[in-house]
């Protein structure tokens, strides 16, 4: 089974902290499944059209946008309400060098 390293960009972590505790728990549980089991059928993961190695996970009304990088690294770059991410993904993908690791 693949084992991934999940890293948050600072702005994604900031958004996560603003959400309710219940939603935070659901998002973190989904990311733990992703980290431990990889692209599991338990998660609603889809590849984003027009991007290489970019995916989204649906969690209730929220979407987690992430990029799969070499060496089994997953970089979470946005956590957005459902409608906001639909056509504006390019606005949120601005690579930074500040990451926080999921524990």
Chimera marker file (.cmm) of the C-alpha trace (Angstrom):
<marker_set name="trace">
<marker id="1" x="0.000" y="0.000" z="0.000" r="1" g="1" b="0" radius="0.5"/>
<marker id="2" x="1.266" y="3.485" z="-0.820" r="1" g="1" b="0" radius="0.5"/>
<marker id="3" x="2.212" y="5.750" z="2.039" r="1" g="1" b="0" radius="0.5"/>
<marker id="4" x="2.114" y="9.443" z="1.214" r="1" g="1" b="0" radius="0.5"/>
<marker id="5" x="3.446" y="12.464" z="3.011" r="1" g="1" b="0" radius="0.5"/>
<marker id="6" x="0.746" y="15.156" z="3.239" r="1" g="1" b="0" radius="0.5"/>
<marker id="7" x="1.882" y="18.782" z="3.398" r="1" g="1" b="0" radius="0.5"/>
<marker id="8" x="-0.319" y="21.851" z="3.851" r="1" g="1" b="0" radius="0.5"/>
<marker id="9" x="0.465" y="25.209" z="2.343" r="1" g="1" b="0" radius="0.5"/>
<marker id="10" x="0.146" y="27.909" z="4.956" r="1" g="1" b="0" radius="0.5"/>
<marker id="11" x="-2.983" y="29.453" z="3.407" r="1" g="1" b="0" radius="0.5"/>
<marker id="12" x="-4.767" y="26.069" z="3.252" r="1" g="1" b="0" radius="0.5"/>
<marker id="13" x="-4.044" y="25.429" z="6.916" r="1" g="1" b="0" radius="0.5"/>
<marker id="14" x="-5.290" y="28.903" z="7.776" r="1" g="1" b="0" radius="0.5"/>
<marker id="15" x="-8.577" y="28.189" z="5.958" r="1" g="1" b="0" radius="0.5"/>
<marker id="16" x="-8.902" y="24.824" z="7.712" r="1" g="1" b="0" radius="0.5"/>
<marker id="17" x="-8.580" y="26.482" z="11.125" r="1" g="1" b="0" radius="0.5"/>
<marker id="18" x="-11.451" y="28.868" z="10.290" r="1" g="1" b="0" radius="0.5"/>
<marker id="19" x="-13.898" y="26.014" z="9.639" r="1" g="1" b="0" radius="0.5"/>
<marker id="20" x="-16.117" y="24.418" z="12.263" r="1" g="1" b="0" radius="0.5"/>
<marker id="21" x="-14.637" y="21.646" z="14.373" r="1" g="1" b="0" radius="0.5"/>
<marker id="22" x="-16.947" y="19.031" z="12.801" r="1" g="1" b="0" radius="0.5"/>
<marker id="23" x="-15.830" y="19.903" z="9.254" r="1" g="1" b="0" radius="0.5"/>
<marker id="24" x="-12.176" y="20.037" z="10.358" r="1" g="1" b="0" radius="0.5"/>
<marker id="25" x="-12.448" y="16.491" z="11.711" r="1" g="1" b="0" radius="0.5"/>
<marker id="26" x="-14.007" y="15.212" z="8.464" r="1" g="1" b="0" radius="0.5"/>
<marker id="27" x="-11.309" y="16.861" z="6.361" r="1" g="1" b="0" radius="0.5"/>
<marker id="28" x="-8.474" y="15.586" z="8.552" r="1" g="1" b="0" radius="0.5"/>
<marker id="29" x="-9.915" y="12.058" z="8.550" r="1" g="1" b="0" radius="0.5"/>
<marker id="30" x="-10.094" y="12.104" z="4.732" r="1" g="1" b="0" radius="0.5"/>
<marker id="31" x="-6.480" y="13.300" z="4.564" r="1" g="1" b="0" radius="0.5"/>
<marker id="32" x="-5.373" y="10.540" z="6.953" r="1" g="1" b="0" radius="0.5"/>
<marker id="33" x="-7.041" y="7.969" z="4.682" r="1" g="1" b="0" radius="0.5"/>
<marker id="34" x="-5.313" y="9.560" z="1.678" r="1" g="1" b="0" radius="0.5"/>
<marker id="35" x="-1.961" y="9.503" z="3.511" r="1" g="1" b="0" radius="0.5"/>
<marker id="36" x="-2.248" y="5.883" z="4.656" r="1" g="1" b="0" radius="0.5"/>
<marker id="37" x="-4.196" y="4.194" z="1.837" r="1" g="1" b="0" radius="0.5"/>
<marker id="38" x="-3.529" y="6.403" z="-1.160" r="1" g="1" b="0" radius="0.5"/>
<marker id="39" x="-6.263" y="6.996" z="-3.736" r="1" g="1" b="0" radius="0.5"/>
<marker id="40" x="-8.831" y="4.898" z="-1.886" r="1" g="1" b="0" radius="0.5"/>
<marker id="41" x="-12.381" y="4.261" z="-3.154" r="1" g="1" b="0" radius="0.5"/>
<marker id="42" x="-13.510" y="5.538" z="0.279" r="1" g="1" b="0" radius="0.5"/>
<marker id="43" x="-12.661" y="9.070" z="-0.888" r="1" g="1" b="0" radius="0.5"/>
<marker id="44" x="-14.370" y="11.039" z="-3.628" r="1" g="1" b="0" radius="0.5"/>
<marker id="45" x="-11.238" y="11.999" z="-5.590" r="1" g="1" b="0" radius="0.5"/>
<marker id="46" x="-11.263" y="13.374" z="-9.115" r="1" g="1" b="0" radius="0.5"/>
<marker id="47" x="-8.496" y="14.712" z="-11.316" r="1" g="1" b="0" radius="0.5"/>
<marker id="48" x="-8.817" y="18.388" z="-12.242" r="1" g="1" b="0" radius="0.5"/>
<marker id="49" x="-9.149" y="18.964" z="-15.974" r="1" g="1" b="0" radius="0.5"/>
<marker id="50" x="-6.368" y="20.941" z="-17.602" r="1" g="1" b="0" radius="0.5"/>
<marker id="51" x="-3.845" y="20.298" z="-14.827" r="1" g="1" b="0" radius="0.5"/>
<marker id="52" x="-1.123" y="17.717" z="-14.439" r="1" g="1" b="0" radius="0.5"/>
<marker id="53" x="-1.242" y="15.813" z="-11.142" r="1" g="1" b="0" radius="0.5"/>
<marker id="54" x="-3.903" y="18.057" z="-9.578" r="1" g="1" b="0" radius="0.5"/>
<marker id="55" x="-6.900" y="16.524" z="-7.811" r="1" g="1" b="0" radius="0.5"/>
<marker id="56" x="-9.803" y="17.394" z="-5.562" r="1" g="1" b="0" radius="0.5"/>
<marker id="57" x="-11.568" y="15.582" z="-2.716" r="1" g="1" b="0" radius="0.5"/>
<marker id="58" x="-15.202" y="16.331" z="-1.897" r="1" g="1" b="0" radius="0.5"/>
<marker id="59" x="-16.024" y="16.622" z="1.799" r="1" g="1" b="0" radius="0.5"/>
<marker id="60" x="-19.590" y="17.859" z="2.270" r="1" g="1" b="0" radius="0.5"/>
<marker id="61" x="-19.816" y="21.428" z="0.969" r="1" g="1" b="0" radius="0.5"/>
<marker id="62" x="-16.029" y="21.773" z="0.803" r="1" g="1" b="0" radius="0.5"/>
<marker id="63" x="-13.355" y="20.767" z="-1.685" r="1" g="1" b="0" radius="0.5"/>
<marker id="64" x="-9.728" y="20.007" z="-0.900" r="1" g="1" b="0" radius="0.5"/>
<marker id="65" x="-7.436" y="20.837" z="-3.811" r="1" g="1" b="0" radius="0.5"/>
<marker id="66" x="-4.090" y="19.097" z="-3.893" r="1" g="1" b="0" radius="0.5"/>
<marker id="67" x="-1.162" y="18.260" z="-6.110" r="1" g="1" b="0" radius="0.5"/>
<marker id="68" x="0.555" y="14.880" z="-6.264" r="1" g="1" b="0" radius="0.5"/>
<marker id="69" x="4.312" y="15.405" z="-6.433" r="1" g="1" b="0" radius="0.5"/>
<marker id="70" x="7.175" y="12.954" z="-6.998" r="1" g="1" b="0" radius="0.5"/>
<marker id="71" x="8.353" y="10.798" z="-4.083" r="1" g="1" b="0" radius="0.5"/>
<marker id="72" x="4.777" y="10.302" z="-2.794" r="1" g="1" b="0" radius="0.5"/>
<marker id="73" x="4.245" y="13.869" z="-1.578" r="1" g="1" b="0" radius="0.5"/>
<marker id="74" x="0.757" y="15.359" z="-1.553" r="1" g="1" b="0" radius="0.5"/>
<marker id="75" x="0.623" y="19.143" z="-1.260" r="1" g="1" b="0" radius="0.5"/>
<marker id="76" x="-2.706" y="20.618" z="-0.109" r="1" g="1" b="0" radius="0.5"/>
<marker id="77" x="-2.963" y="24.096" z="-1.595" r="1" g="1" b="0" radius="0.5"/>
<marker id="78" x="-6.615" y="25.068" z="-1.034" r="1" g="1" b="0" radius="0.5"/>
<marker id="79" x="-9.693" y="24.192" z="0.989" r="1" g="1" b="0" radius="0.5"/>
<marker id="80" x="-12.692" y="25.932" z="-0.541" r="1" g="1" b="0" radius="0.5"/>
<marker id="81" x="-16.487" y="25.977" z="-0.436" r="1" g="1" b="0" radius="0.5"/>
<marker id="82" x="-17.983" y="23.953" z="-3.293" r="1" g="1" b="0" radius="0.5"/>
<marker id="83" x="-19.009" y="26.716" z="-5.720" r="1" g="1" b="0" radius="0.5"/>
<marker id="84" x="-15.902" y="28.833" z="-5.268" r="1" g="1" b="0" radius="0.5"/>
<marker id="85" x="-13.429" y="26.297" z="-6.688" r="1" g="1" b="0" radius="0.5"/>
<marker id="86" x="-15.378" y="25.329" z="-9.824" r="1" g="1" b="0" radius="0.5"/>
<marker id="87" x="-13.848" y="27.589" z="-12.477" r="1" g="1" b="0" radius="0.5"/>
<marker id="88" x="-11.186" y="29.443" z="-10.539" r="1" g="1" b="0" radius="0.5"/>
<marker id="89" x="-8.719" y="26.730" z="-9.559" r="1" g="1" b="0" radius="0.5"/>
<marker id="90" x="-5.863" y="28.541" z="-11.268" r="1" g="1" b="0" radius="0.5"/>
<marker id="91" x="-6.230" y="31.445" z="-8.804" r="1" g="1" b="0" radius="0.5"/>
<marker id="92" x="-5.469" y="29.177" z="-5.851" r="1" g="1" b="0" radius="0.5"/>
<marker id="93" x="-2.554" y="27.258" z="-7.322" r="1" g="1" b="0" radius="0.5"/>
<marker id="94" x="0.418" y="29.500" z="-6.638" r="1" g="1" b="0" radius="0.5"/>
<marker id="95" x="3.256" y="27.309" z="-5.386" r="1" g="1" b="0" radius="0.5"/>
<marker id="96" x="4.935" y="28.445" z="-2.198" r="1" g="1" b="0" radius="0.5"/>
<marker id="97" x="7.792" y="27.022" z="-0.196" r="1" g="1" b="0" radius="0.5"/>
<marker id="98" x="6.061" y="27.091" z="3.204" r="1" g="1" b="0" radius="0.5"/>
<marker id="99" x="4.544" y="23.763" z="4.204" r="1" g="1" b="0" radius="0.5"/>
<marker id="100" x="3.152" y="22.223" z="7.359" r="1" g="1" b="0" radius="0.5"/>
<marker id="101" x="3.186" y="18.418" z="7.630" r="1" g="1" b="0" radius="0.5"/>
<marker id="102" x="0.050" y="16.443" z="8.552" r="1" g="1" b="0" radius="0.5"/>
<marker id="103" x="0.703" y="14.460" z="11.739" r="1" g="1" b="0" radius="0.5"/>
<link id1="1" id2="2" r="1" g="1" b="0" radius="0.2"/>
<link id1="2" id2="3" r="1" g="1" b="0" radius="0.2"/>
<link id1="3" id2="4" r="1" g="1" b="0" radius="0.2"/>
<link id1="4" id2="5" r="1" g="1" b="0" radius="0.2"/>
<link id1="5" id2="6" r="1" g="1" b="0" radius="0.2"/>
<link id1="6" id2="7" r="1" g="1" b="0" radius="0.2"/>
<link id1="7" id2="8" r="1" g="1" b="0" radius="0.2"/>
<link id1="8" id2="9" r="1" g="1" b="0" radius="0.2"/>
<link id1="9" id2="10" r="1" g="1" b="0" radius="0.2"/>
<link id1="10" id2="11" r="1" g="1" b="0" radius="0.2"/>
<link id1="11" id2="12" r="1" g="1" b="0" radius="0.2"/>
<link id1="12" id2="13" r="1" g="1" b="0" radius="0.2"/>
<link id1="13" id2="14" r="1" g="1" b="0" radius="0.2"/>
<link id1="14" id2="15" r="1" g="1" b="0" radius="0.2"/>
<link id1="15" id2="16" r="1" g="1" b="0" radius="0.2"/>
<link id1="16" id2="17" r="1" g="1" b="0" radius="0.2"/>
<link id1="17" id2="18" r="1" g="1" b="0" radius="0.2"/>
<link id1="18" id2="19" r="1" g="1" b="0" radius="0.2"/>
<link id1="19" id2="20" r="1" g="1" b="0" radius="0.2"/>
<link id1="20" id2="21" r="1" g="1" b="0" radius="0.2"/>
<link id1="21" id2="22" r="1" g="1" b="0" radius="0.2"/>
<link id1="22" id2="23" r="1" g="1" b="0" radius="0.2"/>
<link id1="23" id2="24" r="1" g="1" b="0" radius="0.2"/>
<link id1="24" id2="25" r="1" g="1" b="0" radius="0.2"/>
<link id1="25" id2="26" r="1" g="1" b="0" radius="0.2"/>
<link id1="26" id2="27" r="1" g="1" b="0" radius="0.2"/>
<link id1="27" id2="28" r="1" g="1" b="0" radius="0.2"/>
<link id1="28" id2="29" r="1" g="1" b="0" radius="0.2"/>
<link id1="29" id2="30" r="1" g="1" b="0" radius="0.2"/>
<link id1="30" id2="31" r="1" g="1" b="0" radius="0.2"/>
<link id1="31" id2="32" r="1" g="1" b="0" radius="0.2"/>
<link id1="32" id2="33" r="1" g="1" b="0" radius="0.2"/>
<link id1="33" id2="34" r="1" g="1" b="0" radius="0.2"/>
<link id1="34" id2="35" r="1" g="1" b="0" radius="0.2"/>
<link id1="35" id2="36" r="1" g="1" b="0" radius="0.2"/>
<link id1="36" id2="37" r="1" g="1" b="0" radius="0.2"/>
<link id1="37" id2="38" r="1" g="1" b="0" radius="0.2"/>
<link id1="38" id2="39" r="1" g="1" b="0" radius="0.2"/>
<link id1="39" id2="40" r="1" g="1" b="0" radius="0.2"/>
<link id1="40" id2="41" r="1" g="1" b="0" radius="0.2"/>
<link id1="41" id2="42" r="1" g="1" b="0" radius="0.2"/>
<link id1="42" id2="43" r="1" g="1" b="0" radius="0.2"/>
<link id1="43" id2="44" r="1" g="1" b="0" radius="0.2"/>
<link id1="44" id2="45" r="1" g="1" b="0" radius="0.2"/>
<link id1="45" id2="46" r="1" g="1" b="0" radius="0.2"/>
<link id1="46" id2="47" r="1" g="1" b="0" radius="0.2"/>
<link id1="47" id2="48" r="1" g="1" b="0" radius="0.2"/>
<link id1="48" id2="49" r="1" g="1" b="0" radius="0.2"/>
<link id1="49" id2="50" r="1" g="1" b="0" radius="0.2"/>
<link id1="50" id2="51" r="1" g="1" b="0" radius="0.2"/>
<link id1="51" id2="52" r="1" g="1" b="0" radius="0.2"/>
<link id1="52" id2="53" r="1" g="1" b="0" radius="0.2"/>
<link id1="53" id2="54" r="1" g="1" b="0" radius="0.2"/>
<link id1="54" id2="55" r="1" g="1" b="0" radius="0.2"/>
<link id1="55" id2="56" r="1" g="1" b="0" radius="0.2"/>
<link id1="56" id2="57" r="1" g="1" b="0" radius="0.2"/>
<link id1="57" id2="58" r="1" g="1" b="0" radius="0.2"/>
<link id1="58" id2="59" r="1" g="1" b="0" radius="0.2"/>
<link id1="59" id2="60" r="1" g="1" b="0" radius="0.2"/>
<link id1="60" id2="61" r="1" g="1" b="0" radius="0.2"/>
<link id1="61" id2="62" r="1" g="1" b="0" radius="0.2"/>
<link id1="62" id2="63" r="1" g="1" b="0" radius="0.2"/>
<link id1="63" id2="64" r="1" g="1" b="0" radius="0.2"/>
<link id1="64" id2="65" r="1" g="1" b="0" radius="0.2"/>
<link id1="65" id2="66" r="1" g="1" b="0" radius="0.2"/>
<link id1="66" id2="67" r="1" g="1" b="0" radius="0.2"/>
<link id1="67" id2="68" r="1" g="1" b="0" radius="0.2"/>
<link id1="68" id2="69" r="1" g="1" b="0" radius="0.2"/>
<link id1="69" id2="70" r="1" g="1" b="0" radius="0.2"/>
<link id1="70" id2="71" r="1" g="1" b="0" radius="0.2"/>
<link id1="71" id2="72" r="1" g="1" b="0" radius="0.2"/>
<link id1="72" id2="73" r="1" g="1" b="0" radius="0.2"/>
<link id1="73" id2="74" r="1" g="1" b="0" radius="0.2"/>
<link id1="74" id2="75" r="1" g="1" b="0" radius="0.2"/>
<link id1="75" id2="76" r="1" g="1" b="0" radius="0.2"/>
<link id1="76" id2="77" r="1" g="1" b="0" radius="0.2"/>
<link id1="77" id2="78" r="1" g="1" b="0" radius="0.2"/>
<link id1="78" id2="79" r="1" g="1" b="0" radius="0.2"/>
<link id1="79" id2="80" r="1" g="1" b="0" radius="0.2"/>
<link id1="80" id2="81" r="1" g="1" b="0" radius="0.2"/>
<link id1="81" id2="82" r="1" g="1" b="0" radius="0.2"/>
<link id1="82" id2="83" r="1" g="1" b="0" radius="0.2"/>
<link id1="83" id2="84" r="1" g="1" b="0" radius="0.2"/>
<link id1="84" id2="85" r="1" g="1" b="0" radius="0.2"/>
<link id1="85" id2="86" r="1" g="1" b="0" radius="0.2"/>
<link id1="86" id2="87" r="1" g="1" b="0" radius="0.2"/>
<link id1="87" id2="88" r="1" g="1" b="0" radius="0.2"/>
<link id1="88" id2="89" r="1" g="1" b="0" radius="0.2"/>
<link id1="89" id2="90" r="1" g="1" b="0" radius="0.2"/>
<link id1="90" id2="91" r="1" g="1" b="0" radius="0.2"/>
<link id1="91" id2="92" r="1" g="1" b="0" radius="0.2"/>
<link id1="92" id2="93" r="1" g="1" b="0" radius="0.2"/>
<link id1="93" id2="94" r="1" g="1" b="0" radius="0.2"/>
<link id1="94" id2="95" r="1" g="1" b="0" radius="0.2"/>
<link id1="95" id2="96" r="1" g="1" b="0" radius="0.2"/>
<link id1="96" id2="97" r="1" g="1" b="0" radius="0.2"/>
<link id1="97" id2="98" r="1" g="1" b="0" radius="0.2"/>
<link id1="98" id2="99" r="1" g="1" b="0" radius="0.2"/>
<link id1="99" id2="100" r="1" g="1" b="0" radius="0.2"/>
<link id1="100" id2="101" r="1" g="1" b="0" radius="0.2"/>
<link id1="101" id2="102" r="1" g="1" b="0" radius="0.2"/>
<link id1="102" id2="103" r="1" g="1" b="0" radius="0.2"/>
</marker_set>
